[in-house]
């Protein structure tokens, strides 16, 4: 658990409070006193349904399959969002209709195009108590993954959305999906960015957008790559809506009429929506702390272990990515260890072991992302040697030259001159600078060949000398005889 204080909390009035009052300790204490008084008040509702129902009859729910007609939505990896949303919405309609005390409508049942205003107007015409807009997601750089719920900006609609999001998202997490959280977005005019939410709230209808997963990311699209899996999302949505509304179904053998069993949801549902702040927090500030330090290196195993320390005091950290070239390029995003965007928890210190490509000198950097995609970059870890698997060496030769061992990743980023100091085997293991290569060393085979040639020449010279000496003696004897 983090030792840093969090400001991302479970309730919209708490997150909004952090936006209005910041980090002033005295005001935080006063807020906690007021919060305690609200929580013990007998006027608090035990469930969400009584907070927004318009009459004592059936709850009216409108299911809105996003997109349709020429508005196809995202198209990635062979998926077409307008088709997926209709499959999920029809399954949601079929299951939710099996609960008692609810009337369910669909804004479309075919591949037809509707404006956002038309969808909201339909919900108003049937006197809807809530509108759920069904969607699938994709990101510009195909790097995001996970499920999220978008809720209205203003009270009390933000509180209703938060209650539902806290009901649905844990179910999707149990399926194995990463949870991106419950968020709101503001447009340039200061109102809700997403049109279906904006148009519905303008007609006094609570609305949320369910983004089930990202169809363009390898960790997500296996959850939605068939009609059966898209239908399964609809069933999860239906049961979450039933739990949120306090419904029961005799045919399904499910009874949520007494409210949720989960202690966390019980706390969320005890929210007094009349006391939430006017506007939910939108965190636009980067994480305050992000640093990295060396923990261990395995040069022959091609791995480096680093320790990351980071904190954000306004919203939880959600992703991280690492760079081996000082920040010029980054890895795919990874889930932040221990991140729970529903409770605001995450690990502020963790270690991670990185695989290092052979033959390089890494310059390691970390980038931290909070729930609203604001980022901070860490310091750069320099001073590593070359990561290289062990190789057999001739005992007469020694280690290879620095040039043969490898170079730093992205040396241009090391300085304005475009050069980077390269630490070779000696520099990495003995703390000394490698000497320059004096030339190609002689192999033992070459040495033996030269020695044999020299011996042969010596023998030949010796024989020649002996032959010459013998010839000289014969000439001398011949002269004496004459």
C-alpha positions as CSV (number, residue, x, y, z in Angstrom):
1,X,0.0,0.0,0.0
2,X,1.2,3.4,-0.8
3,X,2.8,5.6,1.8
4,X,1.9,8.7,-0.3
5,X,-1.5,10.4,0.4
6,X,-4.1,9.8,-2.2
7,X,-6.8,12.3,-3.3
8,X,-8.6,9.9,-5.7
9,X,-11.3,8.4,-3.5
10,X,-14.3,6.3,-3.9
11,X,-17.0,9.0,-4.0
12,X,-17.7,11.8,-6.4
13,X,-18.1,14.3,-3.6
14,X,-14.7,13.4,-2.3
15,X,-12.9,13.7,-5.7
16,X,-14.8,16.9,-6.3
17,X,-13.7,18.2,-2.9
18,X,-10.0,17.6,-3.8
19,X,-10.6,19.7,-6.9
20,X,-12.2,22.5,-5.0
21,X,-10.0,22.6,-1.9
22,X,-6.6,21.1,-3.0
23,X,-4.2,20.0,-0.3
24,X,-5.0,22.2,2.6
25,X,-4.7,20.0,5.7
26,X,-7.1,22.0,7.9
27,X,-9.9,22.0,5.3
28,X,-9.4,18.3,4.8
29,X,-10.0,17.7,8.5
30,X,-13.1,19.9,8.4
31,X,-14.3,17.9,5.4
32,X,-13.9,14.6,7.1
33,X,-16.0,15.9,10.1
34,X,-18.8,16.9,7.7
35,X,-18.5,13.6,5.8
36,X,-18.9,11.7,9.1
37,X,-22.0,13.6,9.9
38,X,-23.4,12.8,6.4
39,X,-22.7,9.1,6.7
40,X,-24.5,8.7,10.1
41,X,-27.5,10.8,8.9
42,X,-30.7,8.7,8.9
43,X,-31.8,10.4,5.6
44,X,-29.2,8.5,3.5
45,X,-30.6,6.1,0.9
46,X,-29.5,2.5,1.0
47,X,-29.9,2.1,-2.8
48,X,-29.7,4.0,-6.0
49,X,-33.1,3.4,-7.4
50,X,-35.1,5.7,-5.1
51,X,-32.7,8.6,-5.9
52,X,-33.8,9.0,-9.5
53,X,-37.0,7.1,-10.2
54,X,-39.7,9.3,-11.5
55,X,-42.7,7.3,-10.2
56,X,-43.6,4.2,-8.2
57,X,-44.2,2.0,-11.2
58,X,-41.6,-0.1,-13.1
59,X,-38.2,1.4,-13.6
60,X,-37.8,2.4,-17.2
61,X,-34.4,1.7,-18.8
62,X,-33.3,2.7,-22.3
63,X,-30.5,0.7,-23.9
64,X,-28.7,2.7,-26.6
65,X,-26.5,0.6,-29.1
66,X,-23.9,3.1,-30.1
67,X,-23.4,4.2,-33.7
68,X,-25.4,2.7,-36.6
69,X,-26.0,3.3,-40.3
70,X,-23.2,5.4,-41.9
71,X,-21.8,6.1,-38.4
72,X,-19.9,2.8,-38.1
73,X,-17.8,3.6,-35.1
74,X,-14.3,2.1,-34.7
75,X,-13.2,-0.4,-37.3
76,X,-10.0,-2.3,-36.4
77,X,-8.8,-5.9,-36.7
78,X,-11.9,-6.8,-38.7
79,X,-14.3,-5.4,-36.1
80,X,-17.1,-3.0,-36.8
81,X,-18.4,-1.2,-33.7
82,X,-21.9,-0.5,-34.8
83,X,-22.4,-4.3,-35.3
84,X,-20.8,-5.2,-32.0
85,X,-22.9,-2.7,-30.0
86,X,-26.1,-4.1,-31.4
87,X,-25.2,-7.7,-30.5
88,X,-24.3,-6.6,-27.0
89,X,-27.4,-4.4,-26.6
90,X,-29.8,-7.1,-27.8
91,X,-28.3,-9.6,-25.3
92,X,-28.6,-7.0,-22.5
93,X,-32.2,-6.3,-23.4
94,X,-33.1,-10.1,-23.4
95,X,-31.6,-10.7,-20.0
96,X,-32.6,-7.5,-18.2
97,X,-36.2,-8.1,-19.4
98,X,-36.2,-11.2,-17.3
99,X,-36.0,-9.1,-14.1
100,X,-39.2,-8.0,-12.4
101,X,-40.1,-4.3,-12.0
102,X,-38.3,-3.0,-15.0
103,X,-39.4,-1.9,-18.5
104,X,-36.6,-2.0,-21.1
105,X,-36.4,-0.1,-24.5
106,X,-33.8,0.0,-27.3
107,X,-33.1,3.1,-29.3
108,X,-32.5,0.9,-32.3
109,X,-32.9,-2.8,-33.2
110,X,-31.5,-2.6,-36.7
111,X,-28.6,-0.9,-38.6
112,X,-30.1,2.6,-38.6
113,X,-28.5,5.9,-37.9
114,X,-29.8,8.1,-35.1
115,X,-28.5,11.5,-33.9
116,X,-27.5,11.8,-30.3
117,X,-30.4,14.3,-29.8
118,X,-32.8,11.7,-31.3
119,X,-31.6,9.0,-28.9
120,X,-32.1,11.3,-25.9
121,X,-35.5,12.4,-27.1
122,X,-36.6,8.8,-27.4
123,X,-35.5,8.2,-23.8
124,X,-37.5,11.3,-22.8
125,X,-40.6,10.1,-24.7
126,X,-40.7,6.8,-22.9
127,X,-40.1,8.5,-19.5
128,X,-36.7,6.8,-19.0
129,X,-35.2,6.7,-15.6
130,X,-31.7,5.9,-17.0
131,X,-30.0,5.5,-20.3
132,X,-27.1,3.2,-20.9
133,X,-25.1,3.7,-24.1
134,X,-23.2,0.6,-25.3
135,X,-19.8,1.0,-27.0
136,X,-16.4,-0.6,-27.8
137,X,-13.2,1.4,-27.8
138,X,-10.0,2.0,-29.8
139,X,-7.1,4.5,-29.4
140,X,-5.2,6.5,-32.0
141,X,-1.9,4.8,-31.4
142,X,-3.4,1.4,-30.5
143,X,-1.8,1.4,-27.1
144,X,-4.7,1.6,-24.7
145,X,-6.5,-1.3,-23.1
146,X,-9.1,-1.9,-20.5
147,X,-12.8,-1.0,-19.6
148,X,-14.2,2.3,-18.4
149,X,-17.5,4.1,-17.7
150,X,-18.0,7.7,-18.6
151,X,-20.4,9.6,-16.4
152,X,-21.9,13.1,-16.4
153,X,-20.0,16.1,-15.1
154,X,-22.7,17.7,-12.9
155,X,-24.4,16.5,-9.8
156,X,-26.5,14.5,-9.1
157,X,-26.0,12.7,-12.3
158,X,-22.3,12.1,-11.7
159,X,-23.2,10.3,-8.5
160,X,-25.7,8.0,-10.2
161,X,-23.1,7.2,-12.8
162,X,-20.4,6.6,-10.2
163,X,-22.7,4.1,-8.4
164,X,-23.4,2.2,-11.6
165,X,-19.7,2.2,-12.6
166,X,-18.7,0.8,-9.3
167,X,-21.2,-2.0,-9.8
168,X,-20.2,-3.0,-13.4
169,X,-16.5,-2.6,-13.5
170,X,-15.6,-5.1,-10.8
171,X,-17.5,-7.7,-12.8
172,X,-15.5,-6.9,-15.9
173,X,-12.3,-7.0,-13.8
174,X,-13.3,-10.6,-12.7
175,X,-13.5,-11.5,-16.4
176,X,-9.8,-10.5,-16.7
177,X,-10.1,-7.0,-18.1
178,X,-8.0,-4.1,-16.9
179,X,-10.1,-1.3,-15.4
180,X,-9.5,2.2,-16.6
181,X,-12.1,3.7,-14.2
182,X,-15.1,6.0,-13.9
183,X,-14.4,9.3,-15.5
184,X,-15.9,12.5,-16.8
185,X,-14.8,14.8,-19.6
186,X,-15.5,18.5,-20.2
187,X,-15.8,20.2,-23.6
188,X,-14.7,23.7,-24.5
189,X,-17.9,25.2,-23.3
190,X,-17.5,23.6,-19.8
191,X,-20.3,21.1,-20.3
192,X,-20.2,17.3,-20.9
193,X,-18.0,16.4,-23.8
194,X,-19.9,13.3,-24.9
195,X,-23.1,14.1,-26.7
196,X,-25.3,11.3,-25.5
197,X,-24.6,12.2,-21.9
198,X,-25.0,15.9,-22.6
199,X,-28.3,15.5,-24.5
200,X,-29.7,13.2,-21.9
201,X,-28.8,15.3,-18.9
202,X,-30.3,18.3,-20.6
203,X,-33.6,16.3,-20.5
204,X,-33.1,15.3,-16.9
205,X,-32.2,11.7,-17.7
206,X,-29.1,10.1,-16.0
207,X,-26.9,8.5,-18.6
208,X,-23.6,6.7,-18.8
209,X,-21.3,5.3,-21.6
210,X,-20.0,1.8,-21.2
211,X,-16.7,1.2,-23.1
212,X,-16.3,-2.5,-22.8
213,X,-12.8,-3.0,-24.1
214,X,-10.4,-1.9,-26.9
215,X,-10.8,-3.8,-30.1
216,X,-7.4,-2.7,-31.4
217,X,-5.2,-3.9,-28.6
218,X,-3.9,-7.5,-28.2
219,X,-4.7,-7.7,-24.5
220,X,-8.3,-6.7,-25.1
221,X,-9.7,-8.0,-28.4
222,X,-9.7,-11.7,-27.3
223,X,-12.6,-10.7,-25.0
224,X,-14.8,-9.6,-27.9
225,X,-13.7,-11.5,-31.0
226,X,-16.9,-13.4,-31.4
227,X,-20.7,-12.7,-31.2
228,X,-20.9,-15.1,-28.2
229,X,-18.3,-13.0,-26.3
230,X,-20.1,-9.8,-27.3
231,X,-23.3,-11.3,-26.0
232,X,-21.6,-12.2,-22.7
233,X,-20.8,-8.5,-22.2
234,X,-24.5,-7.8,-22.6
235,X,-25.4,-10.4,-19.8
236,X,-22.8,-8.8,-17.5
237,X,-24.2,-5.4,-18.2
238,X,-27.8,-6.6,-17.4
239,X,-26.9,-8.2,-14.1
240,X,-24.9,-5.1,-13.1
241,X,-27.9,-2.8,-14.0
242,X,-30.2,-5.1,-12.0
243,X,-27.9,-4.9,-9.0
244,X,-27.6,-1.2,-9.4
245,X,-31.4,-0.8,-9.5
246,X,-32.1,-3.3,-6.7
247,X,-34.1,-5.8,-9.0
248,X,-34.8,-9.5,-8.7
249,X,-35.6,-12.3,-11.1
250,X,-37.5,-15.4,-10.1
251,X,-36.7,-17.1,-13.5
252,X,-33.0,-16.4,-13.1
253,X,-32.9,-17.1,-9.4
254,X,-31.3,-13.7,-8.6
255,X,-32.4,-11.3,-5.9
256,X,-30.8,-7.9,-5.6
257,X,-33.7,-6.3,-3.9
258,X,-31.9,-5.9,-0.6
259,X,-29.0,-4.1,-2.2
260,X,-25.4,-5.3,-2.9
261,X,-23.6,-7.7,-0.6
262,X,-20.2,-6.2,-1.4
263,X,-19.1,-3.9,1.5
264,X,-17.5,-1.5,-1.0
265,X,-20.7,-1.2,-3.0
266,X,-22.7,-0.7,0.2
267,X,-20.5,2.3,1.0
268,X,-20.9,3.7,-2.5
269,X,-24.6,3.2,-2.5
270,X,-24.9,5.1,0.9
271,X,-24.1,8.2,-1.0
272,X,-26.3,11.2,-0.2
273,X,-26.6,12.7,-3.7
274,X,-27.9,15.9,-2.4
275,X,-24.5,16.7,-0.9
276,X,-22.2,15.9,-3.7
277,X,-20.2,18.8,-5.1
278,X,-21.3,20.4,-8.3
279,X,-18.5,19.1,-10.5
280,X,-16.5,15.9,-10.4
281,X,-12.7,16.1,-10.5
282,X,-10.9,16.1,-13.8
283,X,-7.2,15.7,-13.1
284,X,-5.1,17.7,-15.6
285,X,-1.9,17.7,-13.6
286,X,1.0,15.3,-14.2
287,X,2.1,12.9,-11.5
288,X,4.2,14.8,-8.9
289,X,6.9,12.1,-8.4
290,X,8.5,9.8,-10.9
291,X,12.0,8.5,-10.4
292,X,14.0,5.4,-11.2
293,X,17.2,3.8,-9.8
294,X,19.3,0.8,-10.5
295,X,18.7,-2.3,-8.4
296,X,20.6,-5.2,-10.2
297,X,22.1,-6.1,-13.5
298,X,22.7,-9.4,-15.2
299,X,24.9,-8.6,-18.2
300,X,25.2,-12.1,-19.4
301,X,21.5,-12.9,-18.8
302,X,20.6,-9.7,-20.7
303,X,18.4,-8.3,-17.9
304,X,18.4,-5.2,-15.7
305,X,16.3,-4.7,-12.6
306,X,15.2,-1.2,-11.7
307,X,13.3,0.3,-8.8
308,X,10.5,2.8,-9.7
309,X,9.2,5.4,-7.2
310,X,6.2,7.5,-8.2
311,X,3.1,9.3,-6.9
312,X,0.1,11.3,-8.0
313,X,-1.9,13.2,-5.3
314,X,-5.0,13.8,-7.4
315,X,-5.7,10.5,-9.3
316,X,-4.3,7.0,-9.2
317,X,-1.4,5.9,-11.5
318,X,-2.7,3.5,-14.2
319,X,0.0,2.7,-16.7
320,X,3.8,2.8,-17.1
321,X,6.1,2.3,-20.0
322,X,9.9,2.1,-20.2
323,X,12.5,3.3,-22.6
324,X,16.0,1.8,-23.3
325,X,17.2,4.8,-25.3
326,X,16.7,7.7,-22.9
327,X,13.1,8.4,-23.9
328,X,13.4,8.5,-27.7
329,X,11.1,5.5,-27.9
330,X,9.0,3.6,-25.4
331,X,7.7,0.0,-24.8
332,X,4.0,-0.8,-25.0
333,X,2.1,0.4,-21.9
334,X,2.0,-1.9,-18.9
335,X,-0.6,-1.9,-16.0
336,X,0.7,0.0,-13.0
337,X,1.4,-2.6,-10.2
338,X,-1.4,-2.6,-7.6
339,X,-3.5,0.0,-9.5
340,X,-7.2,0.1,-8.4
341,X,-8.8,3.1,-10.0
342,X,-12.0,2.5,-8.1
343,X,-10.4,2.9,-4.7
344,X,-7.5,5.1,-5.7
345,X,-4.8,2.6,-4.6
346,X,-1.5,1.7,-6.3
347,X,2.0,0.8,-5.5
348,X,4.2,3.9,-5.2
349,X,7.5,1.8,-5.1
350,X,8.0,-1.3,-7.1
351,X,10.8,-3.2,-8.9
352,X,10.7,-4.5,-12.5
353,X,13.2,-6.6,-14.5
354,X,13.7,-5.5,-18.1
355,X,15.0,-7.6,-21.0
356,X,17.9,-5.8,-22.6
357,X,18.8,-6.6,-26.3
358,X,22.2,-8.0,-26.7
359,X,25.1,-5.8,-27.6
360,X,23.8,-2.4,-26.4
361,X,24.3,0.0,-23.5
362,X,20.9,0.9,-22.2
363,X,19.8,4.4,-21.0
364,X,16.7,3.5,-19.0
365,X,13.8,5.8,-18.4
366,X,10.2,5.4,-17.1
367,X,7.0,7.2,-18.0
368,X,4.1,7.2,-15.6
369,X,0.4,7.7,-16.6
370,X,-2.4,8.7,-14.2
371,X,-6.1,7.9,-14.7
372,X,-6.6,10.9,-17.0
373,X,-3.5,10.2,-19.2
374,X,-1.4,12.9,-17.7
375,X,2.3,11.8,-17.7
376,X,5.6,12.3,-16.0
377,X,9.0,11.0,-17.1
378,X,11.7,9.8,-14.7
379,X,15.4,10.6,-14.7
380,X,17.6,8.6,-17.1
381,X,19.7,5.7,-15.7
382,X,23.2,5.8,-17.3
383,X,26.4,4.1,-16.5
384,X,25.6,0.6,-17.7
385,X,28.1,-1.6,-19.6
386,X,27.4,-3.7,-22.6
387,X,24.9,-6.5,-22.1
388,X,26.2,-9.6,-23.9
389,X,25.8,-13.3,-23.6
390,X,29.0,-15.2,-22.6
391,X,31.2,-16.4,-25.6
392,X,34.1,-18.7,-25.8
393,X,37.5,-16.8,-26.1
394,X,40.9,-17.9,-27.1
395,X,43.0,-17.8,-23.8
396,X,45.9,-16.3,-25.8
397,X,43.8,-13.5,-27.1
398,X,41.5,-12.1,-24.3
399,X,38.3,-10.1,-24.7
400,X,37.1,-8.5,-28.0
401,X,37.5,-4.9,-28.7
402,X,34.9,-2.3,-27.6
403,X,33.8,-1.9,-31.2
404,X,33.0,-5.6,-31.5
405,X,31.1,-5.7,-28.1
406,X,28.4,-3.1,-28.9
407,X,27.2,0.5,-28.7
408,X,24.9,2.6,-26.6
409,X,21.2,2.8,-27.6
410,X,20.5,6.1,-29.4
411,X,24.0,7.7,-28.8
412,X,22.7,10.9,-30.4
413,X,20.6,11.6,-27.3
414,X,23.7,11.5,-25.1
415,X,24.8,15.0,-25.9
416,X,24.8,17.8,-28.4
417,X,27.9,16.5,-30.1
418,X,26.1,13.3,-31.0
419,X,28.7,11.1,-29.3
420,X,28.3,8.7,-26.3
421,X,30.9,7.1,-24.2
422,X,31.1,3.4,-24.7
423,X,32.0,1.1,-21.8
424,X,33.4,-2.2,-23.0
425,X,34.1,-5.4,-21.1
426,X,37.0,-4.0,-19.0
427,X,35.1,-0.7,-18.3
428,X,32.1,-2.6,-17.1
429,X,33.9,-5.2,-14.9
430,X,37.2,-3.6,-13.8
431,X,36.5,0.1,-13.8
432,X,39.2,0.9,-16.4
433,X,39.0,2.3,-19.9
434,X,39.6,-0.3,-22.6
435,X,42.8,0.1,-24.6
436,X,42.7,0.6,-28.3
437,X,43.0,-2.5,-30.5
438,X,46.7,-2.8,-31.6
439,X,45.9,-4.9,-34.7
440,X,44.8,-8.4,-35.7
441,X,46.3,-10.9,-33.2
442,X,48.3,-13.9,-34.6
443,X,46.5,-17.2,-34.3
444,X,48.4,-20.3,-33.0
445,X,47.9,-22.1,-36.3
446,X,49.7,-19.2,-38.1
447,X,52.5,-19.3,-35.4
448,X,53.1,-23.0,-36.0
449,X,53.2,-22.6,-39.8
450,X,55.7,-19.8,-39.6
451,X,57.8,-21.9,-37.2
452,X,57.8,-24.9,-39.5
453,X,58.8,-22.7,-42.4
454,X,61.7,-21.2,-40.4
455,X,62.9,-24.6,-39.4
456,X,62.8,-25.9,-43.0
457,X,64.8,-22.9,-44.1
458,X,67.3,-23.4,-41.3
459,X,67.8,-27.1,-42.3
460,X,68.2,-26.2,-45.9
461,X,70.8,-23.6,-45.1
462,X,72.7,-26.1,-42.9
463,X,72.7,-28.7,-45.7
464,X,74.0,-26.1,-48.2
465,X,76.8,-25.1,-45.8
466,X,77.8,-28.7,-45.3
467,X,77.7,-29.3,-49.1
468,X,79.9,-26.2,-49.8
469,X,82.3,-27.2,-47.1
470,X,82.6,-30.8,-48.5
471,X,83.2,-29.4,-52.0
472,X,86.0,-27.1,-50.6
473,X,87.8,-29.9,-48.9
474,X,87.7,-32.0,-52.2
475,X,89.3,-29.1,-54.1
476,X,92.0,-28.7,-51.5
477,X,92.9,-32.4,-51.6
478,X,93.1,-32.2,-55.4
479,X,95.5,-29.3,-55.3
480,X,97.8,-31.0,-52.8
481,X,98.1,-34.1,-55.1
482,X,99.2,-31.9,-58.0
